[in-house]
Amino acid sequence: MLKFLSKVKIEFNALDPRLACCMEFLAQCNATKSKESNPACQLIVKRRTDDHPPQIAVTFVNGVEEVFDATSISAQTIRNMILEKGQLLETEQMFREAGEAWPVIIPEEELKQPLTSIKPRKAEDN
C-alpha cells in the first residue's frame, strides 16, 4: 500500500472514541511489509488535544492528496481505495514509459462496433 504514497498523515485525539480507524491504519502502515514496499514514505502522526475528528491524509507519489474522515470510513476501505488508485498510477506510468498517450482515448467509432462472437472450434479443427 505504501509503495503508491509519498506521505501519510494521521491525526487523532487519543481520548476520542472514534479513533479505531486511525489506529488500525497506523498499524497497517507500520507493518514490516508496508514499510519495506516504500521506506521513503513519510509517516506523520499528529496527536490532537481538541475536538477535531480523526482524519487520515495521504499523498500519492504523483502529488495528489486525499483526506479521509476517519469517523465514517474503515481502515480497510481506505487501504482498498489507495490500492485501486495505485494500480491506475502504475498503468499510467507503464503507458508513458512505452511512449503512449495517457489517458487512452478510444475512438467513438470503435466504441460503437458490435461485439464479435467467439465461435467454438469444430472437432476437425483440433
MMTF fields as JSON, N, C-alpha, C and O atoms, coordinates in Angstrom:
{
  "mmtfVersion": "1.0.0",
  "mmtfProducer": "UNKNOWN",
  "numBonds": 503,
  "numAtoms": 504,
  "numGroups": 126,
  "numChains": 1,
  "numModels": 1,
  "chainsPerModel": [1],
  "groupsPerChain": [126],
  "chainIdList": ["A"],
  "bondAtomList": [4, 2, 8, 6, 12, 10, 16, 14, 20, 18, 24, 22, 28, 26, 32, 30, 36, 34, 40, 38, 44, 42, 48, 46, 52, 50, 56, 54, 60, 58, 64, 62, 68, 66, 72, 70, 76, 74, 80, 78, 84, 82, 88, 86, 92, 90, 96, 94, 100, 98, 104, 102, 108, 106, 112, 110, 116, 114, 120, 118, 124, 122, 128, 126, 132, 130, 136, 134, 140, 138, 144, 142, 148, 146, 152, 150, 156, 154, 160, 158, 164, 162, 168, 166, 172, 170, 176, 174, 180, 178, 184, 182, 188, 186, 192, 190, 196, 194, 200, 198, 204, 202, 208, 206, 212, 210, 216, 214, 220, 218, 224, 222, 228, 226, 232, 230, 236, 234, 240, 238, 244, 242, 248, 246, 252, 250, 256, 254, 260, 258, 264, 262, 268, 266, 272, 270, 276, 274, 280, 278, 284, 282, 288, 286, 292, 290, 296, 294, 300, 298, 304, 302, 308, 306, 312, 310, 316, 314, 320, 318, 324, 322, 328, 326, 332, 330, 336, 334, 340, 338, 344, 342, 348, 346, 352, 350, 356, 354, 360, 358, 364, 362, 368, 366, 372, 370, 376, 374, 380, 378, 384, 382, 388, 386, 392, 390, 396, 394, 400, 398, 404, 402, 408, 406, 412, 410, 416, 414, 420, 418, 424, 422, 428, 426, 432, 430, 436, 434, 440, 438, 444, 442, 448, 446, 452, 450, 456, 454, 460, 458, 464, 462, 468, 466, 472, 470, 476, 474, 480, 478, 484, 482, 488, 486, 492, 490, 496, 494, 500, 498],
  "bondOrderList": [1, 1, 1, 1, 1, 1, 1, 1, 1, 1, 1, 1, 1, 1, 1, 1, 1, 1, 1, 1, 1, 1, 1, 1, 1, 1, 1, 1, 1, 1, 1, 1, 1, 1, 1, 1, 1, 1, 1, 1, 1, 1, 1, 1, 1, 1, 1, 1, 1, 1, 1, 1, 1, 1, 1, 1, 1, 1, 1, 1, 1, 1, 1, 1, 1, 1, 1, 1, 1, 1, 1, 1, 1, 1, 1, 1, 1, 1, 1, 1, 1, 1, 1, 1, 1, 1, 1, 1, 1, 1, 1, 1, 1, 1, 1, 1, 1, 1, 1, 1, 1, 1, 1, 1, 1, 1, 1, 1, 1, 1, 1, 1, 1, 1, 1, 1, 1, 1, 1, 1, 1, 1, 1, 1, 1],
  "groupList": [{"groupName": "MET", "atomNameList": ["N", "CA", "C", "O"], "elementList": ["N", "C", "C", "O"], "formalChargeList": [0, 0, 0, 0], "bondAtomList": [1, 0, 2, 1, 3, 2], "bondOrderList": [1, 1, 2], "singleLetterCode": "M", "chemCompType": "L-PEPTIDE LINKING"}, {"groupName": "LEU", "atomNameList": ["N", "CA", "C", "O"], "elementList": ["N", "C", "C", "O"], "formalChargeList": [0, 0, 0, 0], "bondAtomList": [1, 0, 2, 1, 3, 2], "bondOrderList": [1, 1, 2], "singleLetterCode": "L", "chemCompType": "L-PEPTIDE LINKING"}, {"groupName": "LYS", "atomNameList": ["N", "CA", "C", "O"], "elementList": ["N", "C", "C", "O"], "formalChargeList": [0, 0, 0, 0], "bondAtomList": [1, 0, 2, 1, 3, 2], "bondOrderList": [1, 1, 2], "singleLetterCode": "K", "chemCompType": "L-PEPTIDE LINKING"}, {"groupName": "PHE", "atomNameList": ["N", "CA", "C", "O"], "elementList": ["N", "C", "C", "O"], "formalChargeList": [0, 0, 0, 0], "bondAtomList": [1, 0, 2, 1, 3, 2], "bondOrderList": [1, 1, 2], "singleLetterCode": "F", "chemCompType": "L-PEPTIDE LINKING"}, {"groupName": "SER", "atomNameList": ["N", "CA", "C", "O"], "elementList": ["N", "C", "C", "O"], "formalChargeList": [0, 0, 0, 0], "bondAtomList": [1, 0, 2, 1, 3, 2], "bondOrderList": [1, 1, 2], "singleLetterCode": "S", "chemCompType": "L-PEPTIDE LINKING"}, {"groupName": "VAL", "atomNameList": ["N", "CA", "C", "O"], "elementList": ["N", "C", "C", "O"], "formalChargeList": [0, 0, 0, 0], "bondAtomList": [1, 0, 2, 1, 3, 2], "bondOrderList": [1, 1, 2], "singleLetterCode": "V", "chemCompType": "L-PEPTIDE LINKING"}, {"groupName": "ILE", "atomNameList": ["N", "CA", "C", "O"], "elementList": ["N", "C", "C", "O"], "formalChargeList": [0, 0, 0, 0], "bondAtomList": [1, 0, 2, 1, 3, 2], "bondOrderList": [1, 1, 2], "singleLetterCode": "I", "chemCompType": "L-PEPTIDE LINKING"}, {"groupName": "GLU", "atomNameList": ["N", "CA", "C", "O"], "elementList": ["N", "C", "C", "O"], "formalChargeList": [0, 0, 0, 0], "bondAtomList": [1, 0, 2, 1, 3, 2], "bondOrderList": [1, 1, 2], "singleLetterCode": "E", "chemCompType": "L-PEPTIDE LINKING"}, {"groupName": "ASN", "atomNameList": ["N", "CA", "C", "O"], "elementList": ["N", "C", "C", "O"], "formalChargeList": [0, 0, 0, 0], "bondAtomList": [1, 0, 2, 1, 3, 2], "bondOrderList": [1, 1, 2], "singleLetterCode": "N", "chemCompType": "L-PEPTIDE LINKING"}, {"groupName": "ALA", "atomNameList": ["N", "CA", "C", "O"], "elementList": ["N", "C", "C", "O"], "formalChargeList": [0, 0, 0, 0], "bondAtomList": [1, 0, 2, 1, 3, 2], "bondOrderList": [1, 1, 2], "singleLetterCode": "A", "chemCompType": "L-PEPTIDE LINKING"}, {"groupName": "ASP", "atomNameList": ["N", "CA", "C", "O"], "elementList": ["N", "C", "C", "O"], "formalChargeList": [0, 0, 0, 0], "bondAtomList": [1, 0, 2, 1, 3, 2], "bondOrderList": [1, 1, 2], "singleLetterCode": "D", "chemCompType": "L-PEPTIDE LINKING"}, {"groupName": "PRO", "atomNameList": ["N", "CA", "C", "O"], "elementList": ["N", "C", "C", "O"], "formalChargeList": [0, 0, 0, 0], "bondAtomList": [1, 0, 2, 1, 3, 2], "bondOrderList": [1, 1, 2], "singleLetterCode": "P", "chemCompType": "L-PEPTIDE LINKING"}, {"groupName": "ARG", "atomNameList": ["N", "CA", "C", "O"], "elementList": ["N", "C", "C", "O"], "formalChargeList": [0, 0, 0, 0], "bondAtomList": [1, 0, 2, 1, 3, 2], "bondOrderList": [1, 1, 2], "singleLetterCode": "R", "chemCompType": "L-PEPTIDE LINKING"}, {"groupName": "CYS", "atomNameList": ["N", "CA", "C", "O"], "elementList": ["N", "C", "C", "O"], "formalChargeList": [0, 0, 0, 0], "bondAtomList": [1, 0, 2, 1, 3, 2], "bondOrderList": [1, 1, 2], "singleLetterCode": "C", "chemCompType": "L-PEPTIDE LINKING"}, {"groupName": "GLN", "atomNameList": ["N", "CA", "C", "O"], "elementList": ["N", "C", "C", "O"], "formalChargeList": [0, 0, 0, 0], "bondAtomList": [1, 0, 2, 1, 3, 2], "bondOrderList": [1, 1, 2], "singleLetterCode": "Q", "chemCompType": "L-PEPTIDE LINKING"}, {"groupName": "THR", "atomNameList": ["N", "CA", "C", "O"], "elementList": ["N", "C", "C", "O"], "formalChargeList": [0, 0, 0, 0], "bondAtomList": [1, 0, 2, 1, 3, 2], "bondOrderList": [1, 1, 2], "singleLetterCode": "T", "chemCompType": "L-PEPTIDE LINKING"}, {"groupName": "HIS", "atomNameList": ["N", "CA", "C", "O"], "elementList": ["N", "C", "C", "O"], "formalChargeList": [0, 0, 0, 0], "bondAtomList": [1, 0, 2, 1, 3, 2], "bondOrderList": [1, 1, 2], "singleLetterCode": "H", "chemCompType": "L-PEPTIDE LINKING"}, {"groupName": "GLY", "atomNameList": ["N", "CA", "C", "O"], "elementList": ["N", "C", "C", "O"], "formalChargeList": [0, 0, 0, 0], "bondAtomList": [1, 0, 2, 1, 3, 2], "bondOrderList": [1, 1, 2], "singleLetterCode": "G", "chemCompType": "PEPTIDE LINKING"}, {"groupName": "TRP", "atomNameList": ["N", "CA", "C", "O"], "elementList": ["N", "C", "C", "O"], "formalChargeList": [0, 0, 0, 0], "bondAtomList": [1, 0, 2, 1, 3, 2], "bondOrderList": [1, 1, 2], "singleLetterCode": "W", "chemCompType": "L-PEPTIDE LINKING"}],
  "groupTypeList": [0, 1, 2, 3, 1, 4, 2, 5, 2, 6, 7, 3, 8, 9, 1, 10, 11, 12, 1, 9, 13, 13, 0, 7, 3, 1, 9, 14, 13, 8, 9, 15, 2, 4, 2, 7, 4, 8, 11, 9, 13, 14, 1, 6, 5, 2, 12, 12, 15, 10, 10, 16, 11, 11, 14, 6, 9, 5, 15, 3, 5, 8, 17, 5, 7, 7, 5, 3, 10, 9, 15, 4, 6, 4, 9, 14, 15, 6, 12, 8, 0, 6, 1, 7, 2, 17, 14, 1, 1, 7, 15, 7, 14, 0, 3, 12, 7, 9, 17, 7, 9, 18, 11, 5, 6, 6, 11, 7, 7, 7, 1, 2, 14, 11, 1, 15, 4, 6, 2, 11, 12, 2, 9, 7, 10, 8],
  "groupIdList": [1, 2, 3, 4, 5, 6, 7, 8, 9, 10, 11, 12, 13, 14, 15, 16, 17, 18, 19, 20, 21, 22, 23, 24, 25, 26, 27, 28, 29, 30, 31, 32, 33, 34, 35, 36, 37, 38, 39, 40, 41, 42, 43, 44, 45, 46, 47, 48, 49, 50, 51, 52, 53, 54, 55, 56, 57, 58, 59, 60, 61, 62, 63, 64, 65, 66, 67, 68, 69, 70, 71, 72, 73, 74, 75, 76, 77, 78, 79, 80, 81, 82, 83, 84, 85, 86, 87, 88, 89, 90, 91, 92, 93, 94, 95, 96, 97, 98, 99, 100, 101, 102, 103, 104, 105, 106, 107, 108, 109, 110, 111, 112, 113, 114, 115, 116, 117, 118, 119, 120, 121, 122, 123, 124, 125, 126],
  "secStructList": [7, 4, 4, 4, 3, 3, 3, 3, 3, 3, 3, 3, 3, 6, 6, 7, 6, 6, 7, 2, 2, 2, 2, 2, 2, 2, 2, 2, 2, 2, 1, 2, 2, 2, 2, 2, 2, 7, 6, 6, 7, 3, 3, 3, 3, 3, 3, 3, 7, 1, 1, 7, 7, 7, 3, 3, 3, 3, 3, 3, 6, 6, 1, 7, 3, 3, 3, 3, 3, 6, 6, 1, 1, 7, 2, 2, 2, 2, 2, 2, 2, 2, 2, 2, 2, 2, 2, 2, 2, 2, 2, 2, 2, 2, 2, 2, 2, 6, 6, 7, 7, 1, 1, 7, 7, 7, 7, 2, 2, 2, 2, 6, 1, 7, 7, 7, 7, 7, 7, 7, 7, 7, 4, 4, 4, 7],
  "xCoordList": [0.817, 0.0, 0.863, 0.583, 1.913, 2.742, 3.541, 4.013, 3.704, 4.527, 3.924, 4.628, 2.632, 1.972, 1.936, 1.46, 2.439, 2.304, 3.659, 4.654, 3.682, 4.894, 4.756, 5.751, 3.478, 3.273, 1.924, 0.934, 1.917, 0.693, 0.675, 1.645, -0.441, -0.58, -1.846, -2.948, -1.67, -2.782, -2.959, -2.023, -4.171, -4.455, -5.611, -6.646, -5.431, -6.497, -6.231, -5.099, -7.293, -7.208, -7.267, -8.205, -6.296, -6.215, -7.418, -7.68, -8.149, -9.318, -10.614, -11.68, -10.527, -11.708, -12.107, -11.279, -13.341, -13.755, -13.843, -14.025, -13.714, -13.825, -12.467, -12.365, -11.445, -10.1, -9.719, -8.582, -10.623, -10.302, -9.72, -8.738, -10.305, -9.815, -8.373, -7.537, -8.089, -6.724, -5.721, -4.636, -6.083, -5.162, -4.927, -3.8, -5.983, -5.849, -4.999, -4.139, -5.255, -4.495, -3.026, -2.135, -2.781, -1.41, -0.701, 0.464, -1.402, -0.818, -0.475, 0.572, -1.365, -1.096, 0.128, 0.94, 0.253, 1.403, 2.71, 3.761, 2.644, 3.845, 4.223, 5.259, 3.394, 3.707, 4.995, 5.241, 5.796, 7.092, 6.954, 7.72, 5.978, 5.791, 5.473, 5.98, 4.633, 4.293, 5.522, 5.789, 6.265, 7.455, 8.489, 9.126, 8.652, 9.629, 9.224, 10.083, 7.909, 7.456, 7.832, 7.948, 8.023, 8.418, 8.995, 8.287, 10.29, 10.901, 10.925, 11.066, 10.788, 10.847, 9.523, 9.47, 8.465, 7.162, 7.217, 7.598, 6.829, 6.859, 5.583, 4.483, 5.714, 4.57, 4.544, 5.463, 3.484, 3.35, 2.13, 1.033, 2.331, 1.231, 1.097, 2.035, -0.078, -0.323, -1.383, -2.544, -0.962, -1.89, -2.492, -1.782, -3.798, -4.501, -5.069, -5.25, -5.347, -5.964, -7.324, -7.973, -7.743, -9.028, -10.084, -9.853, -11.235, -12.342, -12.337, -13.317, -11.265, -11.189, -11.37, -10.725, -12.246, -12.465, -11.204, -10.393, -11.048, -9.895, -9.889, -10.934, -8.706, -8.616, -7.294, -6.299, -7.318, -6.128, -5.952, -6.858, -4.774, -4.459, -3.316, -2.303, -3.497, -2.446, -2.062, -2.908, -0.775, -0.284, 0.311, 1.239, -0.238, 0.243, 1.566, 1.92, 2.293, 3.605, 3.522, 4.528, 2.343, 2.189, 1.79, 1.53, 1.738, 1.457, 0.006, -0.299, -0.894, -2.312, -2.541, -2.11, -3.229, -3.517, -4.996, -5.855, -5.273, -6.651, -6.782, -5.94, -7.857, -8.092, -9.357, -10.395, -9.254, -10.371, -10.844, -10.035, -12.149, -12.745, -12.76, -13.549, -11.909, -11.74, -12.882, -12.864, -13.862, -15.014, -16.078, -16.953, -16.007, -17.083, -16.594, -17.327, -15.381, -14.831, -13.909, -13.342, -13.772, -12.897, -11.483, -11.27, -10.536, -9.14, -9.005, -8.226, -9.754, -9.69, -10.218, -9.679, -11.259, -11.798, -10.773, -10.583, -10.113, -9.07, -7.949, -7.479, -7.524, -6.462, -6.856, -6.05, -8.083, -8.546, -8.576, -8.225, -8.993, -9.022, -7.604, -7.376, -6.659, -5.262, -4.73, -4.066, -5.017, -4.544, -5.147, -4.451, -6.441, -7.086, -6.442, -6.117, -6.263, -5.647, -4.196, -3.692, -3.527, -2.149, -2.031, -1.084, -2.985, -2.97, -3.157, -2.556, -3.996, -4.164, -2.861, -2.495, -2.171, -0.882, 0.133, 0.87, 0.169, 1.091, 0.767, 1.668, -0.517, -0.935, -0.544, -0.02, -0.794, -0.427, 1.075, 1.517, 1.857, 3.312, 3.77, 4.669, 3.157, 3.511, 3.256, 4.088, 2.125, 1.814, 2.794, 3.28, 3.086, 4.006, 5.415, 6.076, 5.872, 7.201, 7.268, 8.331, 6.131, 6.079, 5.87, 5.78, 5.793, 5.629, 4.2, 3.958, 3.266, 1.857, 1.191, 1.61, 0.161, -0.577, -1.412, -1.898, -1.563, -2.423, -3.273, -2.722, -4.528, -5.287, -5.53, -5.472, -5.798, -6.067, -7.421, -8.421, -7.431, -8.679, -9.115, -8.405, -10.279, -10.821, -11.731, -12.675, -11.449, -12.287, -13.755, -14.063, -14.636, -16.08, -16.549, -17.405, -15.986, -16.425, -16.07, -16.78, -14.983, -14.629, -15.58, -15.896, -16.031, -16.966, -18.317, -19.028, -18.667, -19.974, -19.949, -20.996, -18.777, -18.698, -19.372, -19.256, -20.087, -20.712, -19.655, -18.591, -19.96, -19.039, -19.045, -20.1, -17.876, -17.801, -17.898, -17.311, -18.641, -18.808, -17.629, -16.979, -17.374, -16.314, -16.986, -17.854, -16.564, -17.182, -16.426, -15.195, -17.148, -16.471, -15.774, -16.238, -14.67, -13.925, -14.702, -15.384, -14.572, -15.158, -14.176, -12.976, -14.696, -13.853, -12.725, -11.63, -12.981, -11.926, -10.842, -9.783, -11.097, -10.068, -8.999, -7.93, -9.246, -8.292, -7.175, -6.293],
  "yCoordList": [-1.19, 0.0, 1.257, 2.192, 1.297, 2.5, 2.766, 3.885, 1.765, 1.985, 3.03, 3.581, 3.311, 4.308, 5.686, 6.645, 5.791, 7.023, 7.642, 6.939, 8.974, 9.661, 10.156, 10.387, 10.318, 10.806, 10.322, 10.257, 9.987, 9.635, 10.474, 10.494, 11.167, 11.967, 11.51, 11.594, 11.029, 10.524, 11.446, 11.65, 12.007, 12.935, 12.417, 12.017, 12.426, 11.978, 12.45, 12.754, 12.504, 12.754, 11.386, 10.625, 11.063, 9.745, 9.433, 8.267, 10.454, 10.241, 10.14, 9.912, 10.307, 10.252, 8.795, 8.006, 8.423, 7.029, 6.618, 5.439, 7.586, 7.297, 7.061, 7.125, 6.796, 6.712, 5.329, 5.141, 4.372, 2.997, 2.925, 2.217, 3.636, 3.608, 4.107, 3.513, 5.19, 5.736, 4.744, 4.568, 4.1, 3.156, 1.935, 1.452, 1.442, 0.299, 0.665, -0.106, 1.859, 2.292, 2.504, 2.161, 3.068, 3.261, 1.908, 1.771, 0.925, -0.416, -0.996, -1.619, -0.788, -1.279, -0.581, -1.217, 0.713, 1.467, 1.03, 1.035, 0.65, 0.242, -1.22, -1.673, -1.951, -3.361, -3.441, -2.6, -4.441, -4.606, -4.61, -3.95, -5.352, -5.455, -4.088, -3.753, -3.311, -1.974, -1.074, -0.408, -1.06, -0.208, -0.597, 0.267, -1.902, -2.366, -2.001, -1.84, -1.866, -1.54, -0.114, 0.19, 0.771, 2.148, 2.795, 3.5, 2.552, 3.129, 4.663, 5.289, 5.265, 6.727, 7.396, 8.619, 6.628, 7.206, 7.824, 7.174, 9.088, 9.822, 9.525, 9.727, 9.056, 8.751, 9.748, 9.794, 10.539, 11.577, 11.259, 11.048, 11.227, 11.022, 12.292, 12.713, 12.893, 14.121, 13.818, 13.56, 13.855, 13.629, 14.975, 15.906, 15.056, 16.313, 16.341, 15.302, 17.555, 17.712, 18.405, 18.67, 18.692, 19.364, 18.351, 17.142, 18.862, 18.002, 17.708, 17.18, 18.037, 17.775, 16.283, 15.464, 15.918, 14.486, 13.802, 14.436, 12.526, 11.789, 11.827, 11.701, 12.0, 12.007, 11.443, 11.436, 10.968, 10.396, 11.087, 11.089, 11.675, 12.326, 11.55, 11.26, 11.219, 10.522, 11.346, 11.975, 11.333, 11.995, 10.919, 10.211, 10.806, 9.809, 10.262, 11.439, 9.326, 9.638, 10.672, 11.303, 10.857, 11.872, 13.234, 14.169, 13.349, 14.631, 14.855, 15.829, 13.999, 14.154, 13.789, 12.734, 14.682, 14.437, 14.123, 14.717, 13.187, 12.835, 12.75, 12.164, 13.346, 13.367, 12.561, 12.758, 11.652, 10.801, 11.138, 11.303, 11.238, 11.407, 10.035, 9.175, 9.82, 8.5, 8.12, 7.039, 8.984, 8.627, 7.897, 7.244, 8.003, 7.448, 6.44, 6.116, 5.949, 5.013, 4.041, 4.376, 2.859, 1.878, 1.948, 2.43, 1.469, 1.438, 0.566, 0.884, -0.526, -1.426, -0.742, -0.948, 0.065, 0.799, 1.796, 1.925, 2.499, 3.451, 2.704, 3.138, 1.591, 0.781, 0.335, 0.431, -0.151, -0.596, 0.547, 0.357, 1.737, 2.898, 3.274, 3.628, 3.199, 3.501, 2.491, 2.871, 1.223, 0.183, 0.353, 0.176, 0.696, 0.917, 2.093, 1.987, 3.201, 4.37, 4.092, 4.589, 3.298, 2.923, 2.102, 2.272, 1.214, 0.428, 1.328, 1.099, 2.352, 3.304, 4.069, 4.315, 4.441, 5.127, 4.236, 4.703, 2.951, 2.015, 1.871, 1.835, 1.787, 1.664, 2.913, 2.821, 4.068, 5.33, 5.383, 5.755, 5.008, 5.033, 4.069, 4.391, 2.896, 1.903, 2.456, 2.284, 3.108, 3.688, 4.799, 4.87, 5.664, 6.779, 6.284, 6.819, 5.248, 4.69, 4.053, 4.006, 3.566, 2.954, 4.005, 3.669, 5.279, 6.349, 6.513, 7.159, 5.934, 6.021, 7.188, 7.596, 7.709, 8.832, 8.349, 7.218, 9.229, 8.928, 10.132, 11.233, 10.033, 8.796, 8.221, 8.937, 6.937, 6.273, 6.752, 6.71, 7.208, 7.679, 6.656, 6.393, 6.096, 5.118, 5.871, 6.533, 5.774, 6.481, 6.058, 4.892, 7.011, 6.784, 5.641, 4.848, 5.563, 4.513, 3.108, 2.144, 3.001, 1.698, 1.322, 0.146, 2.298, 2.02, 1.543, 0.804, 1.97, 1.623, 0.328, -0.13, -0.269, -1.513, -2.636, -2.726, -3.504, -4.636, -5.629, -5.763, -6.307, -7.318, -8.512, -8.948, -9.027, -10.222, -11.432, -11.471, -12.402, -13.589, -14.532, -14.532, -15.309, -16.306, -17.625, -18.111, -18.186, -19.442, -20.615, -20.616, -21.62, -22.813, -23.57, -23.579, -24.197, -24.976, -26.229, -26.842, -26.581, -27.836, -28.95, -28.719, -30.14, -31.301, -31.5, -31.914, -31.204, -31.438, -30.362, -30.532, -29.229, -28.173, -28.56, -27.95, -29.531, -29.901, -30.711, -31.098],
  "zCoordList": [0.0, 0.0, 0.0, -0.75, 0.831, 0.92, -0.343, -0.546, -1.197, -2.389, -3.317, -4.163, -3.172, -4.003, -3.354, -3.961, -2.115, -1.343, -1.035, -0.858, -0.973, -0.544, 0.896, 1.584, 1.348, 2.716, 3.244, 2.515, 4.532, 5.253, 6.525, 7.283, 6.751, 7.97, 8.685, 8.143, 9.897, 10.688, 11.889, 12.663, 12.045, 13.136, 13.978, 13.446, 15.287, 16.183, 17.601, 17.974, 18.373, 19.802, 20.473, 20.233, 21.298, 21.924, 22.812, 23.106, 23.239, 24.087, 23.291, 23.863, 21.981, 21.12, 20.884, 20.43, 21.178, 20.985, 19.509, 19.204, 18.598, 17.162, 16.498, 15.273, 17.271, 16.697, 16.162, 15.728, 16.179, 15.771, 14.357, 14.131, 13.418, 12.034, 11.965, 11.284, 12.668, 12.668, 13.222, 12.667, 14.314, 14.936, 14.043, 13.933, 13.413, 12.515, 11.296, 10.872, 10.737, 9.565, 9.926, 9.15, 11.1, 11.573, 11.714, 11.341, 12.245, 12.38, 11.006, 10.833, 10.032, 8.675, 8.07, 7.398, 8.31, 7.782, 8.436, 7.795, 9.717, 10.444, 10.229, 10.715, 9.51, 9.24, 8.416, 7.551, 8.689, 8.028, 6.511, 5.809, 6.013, 4.563, 3.94, 2.869, 4.62, 4.122, 4.091, 3.09, 5.194, 5.27, 4.216, 3.613, 3.998, 3.01, 1.588, 0.722, 1.338, -0.015, -0.408, -1.595, 0.586, 0.299, 1.557, 2.276, 1.822, 3.025, 3.014, 4.065, 1.83, 1.734, 2.077, 2.213, 2.216, 2.533, 3.93, 4.903, 4.0, 5.261, 6.048, 5.534, 7.272, 8.132, 9.288, 10.105, 9.342, 10.363, 11.221, 10.704, 12.522, 13.458, 14.282, 14.96, 14.212, 14.969, 16.025, 15.707, 17.278, 18.378, 18.764, 19.142, 18.662, 18.912, 20.321, 20.957, 20.798, 22.112, 22.005, 23.017, 20.786, 20.577, 20.119, 20.142, 19.708, 19.287, 17.788, 17.262, 17.104, 15.66, 15.41, 16.066, 14.462, 14.224, 13.679, 13.003, 13.972, 13.448, 11.921, 11.283, 11.347, 9.89, 9.425, 10.148, 8.189, 7.564, 6.225, 5.391, 6.026, 4.751, 4.103, 4.74, 2.822, 2.089, 0.875, 0.24, 0.56, -0.642, -1.533, -1.142, -2.738, -3.685, -4.287, -4.211, -4.883, -5.452, -6.572, -6.898, -7.167, -8.22, -7.654, -8.411, -6.298, -5.647, -5.278, -4.591, -5.704, -5.386, -3.927, -3.461, -3.209, -1.799, -1.625, -2.277, -0.741, -0.433, 1.085, 1.765, 1.601, 3.04, 3.338, 2.707, 4.308, 4.681, 6.089, 7.002, 6.256, 7.574, 8.225, 7.834, 9.199, 9.806, 10.741, 11.329, 10.882, 11.716, 10.903, 11.47, 9.59, 8.765, 7.725, 6.791, 7.874, 6.901, 7.642, 8.682, 7.101, 7.764, 7.196, 6.084, 7.965, 7.507, 6.269, 5.37, 6.212, 5.057, 3.803, 2.716, 3.939, 2.788, 2.27, 1.061, 3.179, 2.768, 2.056, 1.004, 2.623, 2.018, 0.62, -0.306, 0.447, -0.868, -1.873, -3.037, -1.431, -2.329, -2.758, -3.915, -1.831, -2.158, -3.175, -4.139, -2.964, -3.881, -5.274, -6.274, -5.347, -6.647, -7.385, -8.568, -6.686, -7.313, -7.67, -8.677, -6.846, -7.132, -8.403, -9.171, -8.629, -9.86, -11.081, -12.13, -10.931, -12.029, -12.287, -13.436, -11.209, -11.355, -12.073, -12.941, -11.708, -12.361, -13.841, -14.678, -14.16, -15.56, -16.336, -17.447, -15.757, -16.412, -16.662, -17.748, -15.65, -15.786, -16.882, -17.66, -16.943, -17.954, -19.365, -20.257, -19.565, -20.869, -21.213, -22.342, -20.254, -20.518, -20.847, -21.737, -20.113, -20.383, -21.765, -22.383, -22.245, -23.579, -24.671, -25.852, -24.271, -25.247, -25.74, -26.759, -25.023, -25.406, -24.691, -23.608, -25.312, -24.733, -23.551, -23.53, -22.575, -21.434, -21.147, -21.134, -20.92, -20.854, -22.247, -23.247, -22.295, -23.565, -24.068, -23.351, -25.315, -25.898, -26.944, -27.915, -26.725, -27.665, -28.624, -28.194, -29.944, -30.916, -30.812, -30.563, -31.004, -30.89, -31.789, -31.398, -32.992, -33.926, -33.418, -33.702, -32.676, -32.097, -30.971, -30.79, -30.227, -29.142, -29.662, -28.98, -30.877, -31.448, -32.244, -32.702, -32.418, -33.178, -32.408, -31.185, -33.149, -32.46, -31.985, -32.59, -30.912, -30.405, -31.347, -31.808, -31.623, -32.453, -31.544, -30.463, -32.001, -31.163, -31.358, -32.404, -30.367, -30.439, -30.781, -30.056, -31.896, -32.343, -31.771, -31.759, -31.293, -30.774, -31.894, -33.034, -31.565, -32.55, -32.927, -32.107, -34.189, -34.648, -34.337, -34.184, -34.248, -33.91, -34.903, -34.522, -36.192, -37.198, -37.155, -37.76, -36.432, -36.315, -35.29, -35.277, -34.452, -33.399, -33.91, -33.144]
}
